[in-house]
Amino acid sequence: MADVVLYTKPGCPYCAKARAWYTEQSIAFEERNAQDNAEYRKEMFAYSGGDPTVPVIVEKGVYKQSGWEGRG
């Protein structure tokens, strides 16, 4: 697993913003499509306590947040 994992769904504008922020900060991440992959969806719900809000952001195996309000 990468240090940062983004659980996303296709077409999500907040997922795109999170992806862009991590890219701009030169922080490597793994993106996991939780809409189309049942295993990733199960992982996402385990981190988020069942909250379906995306993106779900996990850093070094620790849940950080659901949704995107930006950082920095």
Gaussian input, Z-matrix of N, CA and C with variables (Angstrom, degrees):
# hf/3-21g

backbone

0 1
 N
 C     1     B1
 C     2     B2     1     A1
 N     3     B3     2     A2     1     D1
 C     4     B4     3     A3     2     D2
 C     5     B5     4     A4     3     D3
 N     6     B6     5     A5     4     D4
 C     7     B7     6     A6     5     D5
 C     8     B8     7     A7     6     D6
 N     9     B9     8     A8     7     D7
 C    10    B10     9     A9     8     D8
 C    11    B11    10    A10     9     D9
 N    12    B12    11    A11    10    D10
 C    13    B13    12    A12    11    D11
 C    14    B14    13    A13    12    D12
 N    15    B15    14    A14    13    D13
 C    16    B16    15    A15    14    D14
 C    17    B17    16    A16    15    D15
 N    18    B18    17    A17    16    D16
 C    19    B19    18    A18    17    D17
 C    20    B20    19    A19    18    D18
 N    21    B21    20    A20    19    D19
 C    22    B22    21    A21    20    D20
 C    23    B23    22    A22    21    D21
 N    24    B24    23    A23    22    D22
 C    25    B25    24    A24    23    D23
 C    26    B26    25    A25    24    D24
 N    27    B27    26    A26    25    D25
 C    28    B28    27    A27    26    D26
 C    29    B29    28    A28    27    D27
 N    30    B30    29    A29    28    D28
 C    31    B31    30    A30    29    D29
 C    32    B32    31    A31    30    D30
 N    33    B33    32    A32    31    D31
 C    34    B34    33    A33    32    D32
 C    35    B35    34    A34    33    D33
 N    36    B36    35    A35    34    D34
 C    37    B37    36    A36    35    D35
 C    38    B38    37    A37    36    D36
 N    39    B39    38    A38    37    D37
 C    40    B40    39    A39    38    D38
 C    41    B41    40    A40    39    D39
 N    42    B42    41    A41    40    D40
 C    43    B43    42    A42    41    D41
 C    44    B44    43    A43    42    D42
 N    45    B45    44    A44    43    D43
 C    46    B46    45    A45    44    D44
 C    47    B47    46    A46    45    D45
 N    48    B48    47    A47    46    D46
 C    49    B49    48    A48    47    D47
 C    50    B50    49    A49    48    D48
 N    51    B51    50    A50    49    D49
 C    52    B52    51    A51    50    D50
 C    53    B53    52    A52    51    D51
 N    54    B54    53    A53    52    D52
 C    55    B55    54    A54    53    D53
 C    56    B56    55    A55    54    D54
 N    57    B57    56    A56    55    D55
 C    58    B58    57    A57    56    D56
 C    59    B59    58    A58    57    D57
 N    60    B60    59    A59    58    D58
 C    61    B61    60    A60    59    D59
 C    62    B62    61    A61    60    D60
 N    63    B63    62    A62    61    D61
 C    64    B64    63    A63    62    D62
 C    65    B65    64    A64    63    D63
 N    66    B66    65    A65    64    D64
 C    67    B67    66    A66    65    D65
 C    68    B68    67    A67    66    D66
 N    69    B69    68    A68    67    D67
 C    70    B70    69    A69    68    D68
 C    71    B71    70    A70    69    D69
 N    72    B72    71    A71    70    D70
 C    73    B73    72    A72    71    D71
 C    74    B74    73    A73    72    D72
 N    75    B75    74    A74    73    D73
 C    76    B76    75    A75    74    D74
 C    77    B77    76    A76    75    D75
 N    78    B78    77    A77    76    D76
 C    79    B79    78    A78    77    D77
 C    80    B80    79    A79    78    D78
 N    81    B81    80    A80    79    D79
 C    82    B82    81    A81    80    D80
 C    83    B83    82    A82    81    D81
 N    84    B84    83    A83    82    D82
 C    85    B85    84    A84    83    D83
 C    86    B86    85    A85    84    D84
 N    87    B87    86    A86    85    D85
 C    88    B88    87    A87    86    D86
 C    89    B89    88    A88    87    D87
 N    90    B90    89    A89    88    D88
 C    91    B91    90    A90    89    D89
 C    92    B92    91    A91    90    D90
 N    93    B93    92    A92    91    D91
 C    94    B94    93    A93    92    D92
 C    95    B95    94    A94    93    D93
 N    96    B96    95    A95    94    D94
 C    97    B97    96    A96    95    D95
 C    98    B98    97    A97    96    D96
 N    99    B99    98    A98    97    D97
 C   100   B100    99    A99    98    D98
 C   101   B101   100   A100    99    D99
 N   102   B102   101   A101   100   D100
 C   103   B103   102   A102   101   D101
 C   104   B104   103   A103   102   D102
 N   105   B105   104   A104   103   D103
 C   106   B106   105   A105   104   D104
 C   107   B107   106   A106   105   D105
 N   108   B108   107   A107   106   D106
 C   109   B109   108   A108   107   D107
 C   110   B110   109   A109   108   D108
 N   111   B111   110   A110   109   D109
 C   112   B112   111   A111   110   D110
 C   113   B113   112   A112   111   D111
 N   114   B114   113   A113   112   D112
 C   115   B115   114   A114   113   D113
 C   116   B116   115   A115   114   D114
 N   117   B117   116   A116   115   D115
 C   118   B118   117   A117   116   D116
 C   119   B119   118   A118   117   D117
 N   120   B120   119   A119   118   D118
 C   121   B121   120   A120   119   D119
 C   122   B122   121   A121   120   D120
 N   123   B123   122   A122   121   D121
 C   124   B124   123   A123   122   D122
 C   125   B125   124   A124   123   D123
 N   126   B126   125   A125   124   D124
 C   127   B127   126   A126   125   D125
 C   128   B128   127   A127   126   D126
 N   129   B129   128   A128   127   D127
 C   130   B130   129   A129   128   D128
 C   131   B131   130   A130   129   D129
 N   132   B132   131   A131   130   D130
 C   133   B133   132   A132   131   D131
 C   134   B134   133   A133   132   D132
 N   135   B135   134   A134   133   D133
 C   136   B136   135   A135   134   D134
 C   137   B137   136   A136   135   D135
 N   138   B138   137   A137   136   D136
 C   139   B139   138   A138   137   D137
 C   140   B140   139   A139   138   D138
 N   141   B141   140   A140   139   D139
 C   142   B142   141   A141   140   D140
 C   143   B143   142   A142   141   D141
 N   144   B144   143   A143   142   D142
 C   145   B145   144   A144   143   D143
 C   146   B146   145   A145   144   D144
 N   147   B147   146   A146   145   D145
 C   148   B148   147   A147   146   D146
 C   149   B149   148   A148   147   D147
 N   150   B150   149   A149   148   D148
 C   151   B151   150   A150   149   D149
 C   152   B152   151   A151   150   D150
 N   153   B153   152   A152   151   D151
 C   154   B154   153   A153   152   D152
 C   155   B155   154   A154   153   D153
 N   156   B156   155   A155   154   D154
 C   157   B157   156   A156   155   D155
 C   158   B158   157   A157   156   D156
 N   159   B159   158   A158   157   D157
 C   160   B160   159   A159   158   D158
 C   161   B161   160   A160   159   D159
 N   162   B162   161   A161   160   D160
 C   163   B163   162   A162   161   D161
 C   164   B164   163   A163   162   D162
 N   165   B165   164   A164   163   D163
 C   166   B166   165   A165   164   D164
 C   167   B167   166   A166   165   D165
 N   168   B168   167   A167   166   D166
 C   169   B169   168   A168   167   D167
 C   170   B170   169   A169   168   D168
 N   171   B171   170   A170   169   D169
 C   172   B172   171   A171   170   D170
 C   173   B173   172   A172   171   D171
 N   174   B174   173   A173   172   D172
 C   175   B175   174   A174   173   D173
 C   176   B176   175   A175   174   D174
 N   177   B177   176   A176   175   D175
 C   178   B178   177   A177   176   D176
 C   179   B179   178   A178   177   D177
 N   180   B180   179   A179   178   D178
 C   181   B181   180   A180   179   D179
 C   182   B182   181   A181   180   D180
 N   183   B183   182   A182   181   D181
 C   184   B184   183   A183   182   D182
 C   185   B185   184   A184   183   D183
 N   186   B186   185   A185   184   D184
 C   187   B187   186   A186   185   D185
 C   188   B188   187   A187   186   D186
 N   189   B189   188   A188   187   D187
 C   190   B190   189   A189   188   D188
 C   191   B191   190   A190   189   D189
 N   192   B192   191   A191   190   D190
 C   193   B193   192   A192   191   D191
 C   194   B194   193   A193   192   D192
 N   195   B195   194   A194   193   D193
 C   196   B196   195   A195   194   D194
 C   197   B197   196   A196   195   D195
 N   198   B198   197   A197   196   D196
 C   199   B199   198   A198   197   D197
 C   200   B200   199   A199   198   D198
 N   201   B201   200   A200   199   D199
 C   202   B202   201   A201   200   D200
 C   203   B203   202   A202   201   D201
 N   204   B204   203   A203   202   D202
 C   205   B205   204   A204   203   D203
 C   206   B206   205   A205   204   D204
 N   207   B207   206   A206   205   D205
 C   208   B208   207   A207   206   D206
 C   209   B209   208   A208   207   D207
 N   210   B210   209   A209   208   D208
 C   211   B211   210   A210   209   D209
 C   212   B212   211   A211   210   D210
 N   213   B213   212   A212   211   D211
 C   214   B214   213   A213   212   D212
 C   215   B215   214   A214   213   D213

   B1=1.4655
   B2=1.5287
   B3=1.3131
   B4=1.4633
   B5=1.5266
   B6=1.3291
   B7=1.4632
   B8=1.5235
   B9=1.3456
   B10=1.4637
   B11=1.5232
   B12=1.3234
   B13=1.4605
   B14=1.5196
   B15=1.3303
   B16=1.4660
   B17=1.5162
   B18=1.3185
   B19=1.4654
   B20=1.5220
   B21=1.3187
   B22=1.4572
   B23=1.5240
   B24=1.3420
   B25=1.4612
   B26=1.5210
   B27=1.3214
   B28=1.4558
   B29=1.5286
   B30=1.3297
   B31=1.4564
   B32=1.5131
   B33=1.3149
   B34=1.4650
   B35=1.5284
   B36=1.3512
   B37=1.4631
   B38=1.5344
   B39=1.3200
   B40=1.4628
   B41=1.5239
   B42=1.3189
   B43=1.4715
   B44=1.5245
   B45=1.3301
   B46=1.4638
   B47=1.5245
   B48=1.3299
   B49=1.4710
   B50=1.5260
   B51=1.3268
   B52=1.4638
   B53=1.5240
   B54=1.3206
   B55=1.4604
   B56=1.5385
   B57=1.3297
   B58=1.4654
   B59=1.5264
   B60=1.3417
   B61=1.4617
   B62=1.5232
   B63=1.3463
   B64=1.4659
   B65=1.5246
   B66=1.3264
   B67=1.4613
   B68=1.5244
   B69=1.3369
   B70=1.4749
   B71=1.5215
   B72=1.3338
   B73=1.4678
   B74=1.5266
   B75=1.3345
   B76=1.4751
   B77=1.5207
   B78=1.3339
   B79=1.4624
   B80=1.5281
   B81=1.3185
   B82=1.4594
   B83=1.5228
   B84=1.3278
   B85=1.4632
   B86=1.5183
   B87=1.3042
   B88=1.4560
   B89=1.5212
   B90=1.3133
   B91=1.4607
   B92=1.5184
   B93=1.3202
   B94=1.4715
   B95=1.5228
   B96=1.3062
   B97=1.4611
   B98=1.5327
   B99=1.3169
   B100=1.4720
   B101=1.5223
   B102=1.3140
   B103=1.4660
   B104=1.5208
   B105=1.3291
   B106=1.4560
   B107=1.5239
   B108=1.3257
   B109=1.4547
   B110=1.5284
   B111=1.3118
   B112=1.4710
   B113=1.5269
   B114=1.3241
   B115=1.4675
   B116=1.5239
   B117=1.3291
   B118=1.4632
   B119=1.5276
   B120=1.3308
   B121=1.4728
   B122=1.5269
   B123=1.3232
   B124=1.4729
   B125=1.5383
   B126=1.3408
   B127=1.4660
   B128=1.5268
   B129=1.3492
   B130=1.4617
   B131=1.5232
   B132=1.3341
   B133=1.4599
   B134=1.5282
   B135=1.3172
   B136=1.4665
   B137=1.5324
   B138=1.3185
   B139=1.4714
   B140=1.5257
   B141=1.3324
   B142=1.4735
   B143=1.5190
   B144=1.3185
   B145=1.4610
   B146=1.5258
   B147=1.3345
   B148=1.4582
   B149=1.5129
   B150=1.3256
   B151=1.4597
   B152=1.5325
   B153=1.3467
   B154=1.4581
   B155=1.5340
   B156=1.3282
   B157=1.4560
   B158=1.5260
   B159=1.3339
   B160=1.4552
   B161=1.5192
   B162=1.3110
   B163=1.4535
   B164=1.5262
   B165=1.3169
   B166=1.4558
   B167=1.5183
   B168=1.3139
   B169=1.4579
   B170=1.5205
   B171=1.3386
   B172=1.4572
   B173=1.5241
   B174=1.3206
   B175=1.4605
   B176=1.5226
   B177=1.3122
   B178=1.4657
   B179=1.5162
   B180=1.3369
   B181=1.4547
   B182=1.5130
   B183=1.3441
   B184=1.4591
   B185=1.5300
   B186=1.3307
   B187=1.4634
   B188=1.5193
   B189=1.3538
   B190=1.4622
   B191=1.5209
   B192=1.3244
   B193=1.4617
   B194=1.5111
   B195=1.3377
   B196=1.4540
   B197=1.5245
   B198=1.3235
   B199=1.4619
   B200=1.5094
   B201=1.3441
   B202=1.4579
   B203=1.5173
   B204=1.2964
   B205=1.4584
   B206=1.5105
   B207=1.3162
   B208=1.4478
   B209=1.5140
   B210=1.2904
   B211=1.4682
   B212=1.4976
   B213=1.3254
   B214=1.4543
   B215=1.4876
   A1=108.36
   A2=116.14
   A3=121.93
   A4=109.57
   A5=116.97
   A6=120.92
   A7=111.37
   A8=116.91
   A9=121.70
   A10=108.27
   A11=115.55
   A12=121.50
   A13=107.74
   A14=115.58
   A15=122.16
   A16=107.80
   A17=116.44
   A18=120.92
   A19=106.62
   A20=116.63
   A21=122.05
   A22=111.09
   A23=114.57
   A24=121.15
   A25=107.54
   A26=117.36
   A27=121.00
   A28=111.64
   A29=115.79
   A30=121.31
   A31=115.21
   A32=118.59
   A33=122.30
   A34=109.44
   A35=117.91
   A36=119.63
   A37=112.91
   A38=117.97
   A39=120.86
   A40=110.60
   A41=115.90
   A42=120.32
   A43=109.33
   A44=116.92
   A45=121.37
   A46=110.61
   A47=117.55
   A48=121.09
   A49=111.00
   A50=116.91
   A51=120.05
   A52=110.40
   A53=116.60
   A54=122.02
   A55=110.15
   A56=116.59
   A57=121.31
   A58=111.15
   A59=117.96
   A60=121.22
   A61=110.90
   A62=116.61
   A63=119.64
   A64=110.52
   A65=117.67
   A66=121.62
   A67=110.60
   A68=117.24
   A69=121.35
   A70=112.13
   A71=116.66
   A72=121.43
   A73=111.90
   A74=116.82
   A75=122.93
   A76=112.05
   A77=115.00
   A78=121.27
   A79=107.08
   A80=115.95
   A81=120.80
   A82=109.49
   A83=115.66
   A84=120.16
   A85=109.54
   A86=114.49
   A87=122.00
   A88=107.13
   A89=116.43
   A90=120.64
   A91=109.03
   A92=115.76
   A93=121.35
   A94=108.94
   A95=115.35
   A96=122.68
   A97=109.12
   A98=115.88
   A99=121.17
   A100=112.27
   A101=117.69
   A102=119.68
   A103=110.81
   A104=116.98
   A105=120.93
   A106=114.35
   A107=117.99
   A108=121.72
   A109=108.63
   A110=115.83
   A111=121.12
   A112=112.26
   A113=117.85
   A114=120.45
   A115=110.47
   A116=117.45
   A117=120.79
   A118=110.96
   A119=116.77
   A120=120.70
   A121=109.91
   A122=116.54
   A123=121.23
   A124=110.43
   A125=116.43
   A126=120.67
   A127=110.51
   A128=116.20
   A129=121.38
   A130=110.79
   A131=116.52
   A132=120.18
   A133=111.48
   A134=117.49
   A135=120.32
   A136=110.13
   A137=116.95
   A138=120.54
   A139=111.86
   A140=116.78
   A141=120.53
   A142=113.89
   A143=117.37
   A144=119.85
   A145=112.28
   A146=116.06
   A147=120.93
   A148=114.52
   A149=118.01
   A150=122.14
   A151=109.03
   A152=118.87
   A153=121.05
   A154=114.43
   A155=117.90
   A156=121.20
   A157=110.57
   A158=116.71
   A159=121.56
   A160=109.60
   A161=118.55
   A162=125.45
   A163=111.92
   A164=114.77
   A165=121.10
   A166=105.25
   A167=115.82
   A168=121.33
   A169=109.35
   A170=114.72
   A171=122.51
   A172=106.80
   A173=116.61
   A174=121.96
   A175=109.36
   A176=115.27
   A177=122.71
   A178=111.13
   A179=115.45
   A180=121.35
   A181=115.28
   A182=117.38
   A183=121.85
   A184=109.43
   A185=116.01
   A186=121.20
   A187=109.90
   A188=116.23
   A189=121.16
   A190=111.81
   A191=117.28
   A192=118.87
   A193=111.44
   A194=113.36
   A195=122.53
   A196=106.61
   A197=115.69
   A198=119.60
   A199=109.85
   A200=115.65
   A201=119.77
   A202=109.80
   A203=115.79
   A204=122.40
   A205=109.97
   A206=115.89
   A207=120.23
   A208=111.87
   A209=115.11
   A210=121.76
   A211=108.95
   A212=114.27
   A213=119.59
   A214=115.14
   D1=137.54
   D2=175.09
   D3=-67.25
   D4=162.20
   D5=177.67
   D6=-60.37
   D7=-34.32
   D8=179.10
   D9=-122.01
   D10=129.35
   D11=175.50
   D12=-122.24
   D13=129.15
   D14=175.14
   D15=-109.04
   D16=117.64
   D17=172.53
   D18=-90.50
   D19=122.53
   D20=-170.96
   D21=-132.96
   D22=177.12
   D23=168.10
   D24=-137.76
   D25=149.44
   D26=-178.62
   D27=-59.26
   D28=139.75
   D29=176.10
   D30=81.04
   D31=2.13
   D32=-178.25
   D33=-80.10
   D34=116.24
   D35=-178.61
   D36=-67.23
   D37=-30.21
   D38=178.67
   D39=-72.09
   D40=-34.39
   D41=175.21
   D42=-63.98
   D43=-41.84
   D44=178.80
   D45=-62.47
   D46=-40.33
   D47=178.74
   D48=-65.69
   D49=-41.92
   D50=178.11
   D51=-64.13
   D52=-44.78
   D53=177.82
   D54=-57.43
   D55=-46.36
   D56=-179.71
   D57=-63.43
   D58=-41.38
   D59=-179.33
   D60=-62.21
   D61=-48.66
   D62=-179.78
   D63=-63.32
   D64=-38.41
   D65=178.08
   D66=-64.46
   D67=-46.41
   D68=179.09
   D69=-61.45
   D70=-32.70
   D71=-179.99
   D72=-84.18
   D73=0.27
   D74=-177.32
   D75=58.03
   D76=37.29
   D77=177.25
   D78=-102.53
   D79=117.92
   D80=-179.94
   D81=-68.38
   D82=142.67
   D83=178.65
   D84=-147.35
   D85=160.14
   D86=172.71
   D87=-109.96
   D88=128.67
   D89=177.48
   D90=-99.22
   D91=132.90
   D92=179.74
   D93=-124.85
   D94=119.58
   D95=-179.67
   D96=-76.29
   D97=99.61
   D98=-176.60
   D99=-81.26
   D100=-11.64
   D101=177.94
   D102=-78.34
   D103=-41.62
   D104=-172.64
   D105=-101.44
   D106=-4.11
   D107=-178.57
   D108=-124.53
   D109=111.44
   D110=-175.21
   D111=-62.34
   D112=-36.52
   D113=179.92
   D114=-66.65
   D115=-42.95
   D116=177.45
   D117=-64.83
   D118=-37.87
   D119=178.36
   D120=-63.04
   D121=-41.81
   D122=178.17
   D123=-62.18
   D124=-44.74
   D125=177.23
   D126=-59.90
   D127=-46.83
   D128=-178.30
   D129=-58.13
   D130=-46.79
   D131=-179.41
   D132=-64.88
   D133=-33.26
   D134=177.14
   D135=-63.25
   D136=-40.34
   D137=178.22
   D138=-72.46
   D139=-41.79
   D140=-171.57
   D141=-90.85
   D142=1.13
   D143=-178.78
   D144=69.32
   D145=27.51
   D146=178.18
   D147=91.31
   D148=-0.84
   D149=178.79
   D150=-71.95
   D151=123.13
   D152=-177.57
   D153=-83.12
   D154=-0.97
   D155=-178.57
   D156=-62.99
   D157=130.59
   D158=176.64
   D159=-117.92
   D160=156.72
   D161=-1.58
   D162=-74.88
   D163=153.75
   D164=167.90
   D165=-103.01
   D166=127.82
   D167=-175.10
   D168=-113.06
   D169=126.34
   D170=179.64
   D171=-123.86
   D172=125.05
   D173=179.43
   D174=-117.94
   D175=121.35
   D176=-179.48
   D177=52.13
   D178=42.07
   D179=176.58
   D180=79.30
   D181=4.51
   D182=-177.68
   D183=-114.05
   D184=128.26
   D185=177.38
   D186=-62.16
   D187=128.32
   D188=179.00
   D189=-105.84
   D190=-47.80
   D191=-177.18
   D192=-170.05
   D193=162.47
   D194=169.04
   D195=-115.98
   D196=140.38
   D197=-177.53
   D198=85.76
   D199=178.54
   D200=-178.65
   D201=-142.51
   D202=118.09
   D203=173.56
   D204=-114.54
   D205=3.04
   D206=-178.92
   D207=92.83
   D208=171.85
   D209=-179.68
   D210=-143.23
   D211=167.59
   D212=171.56
   D213=84.98

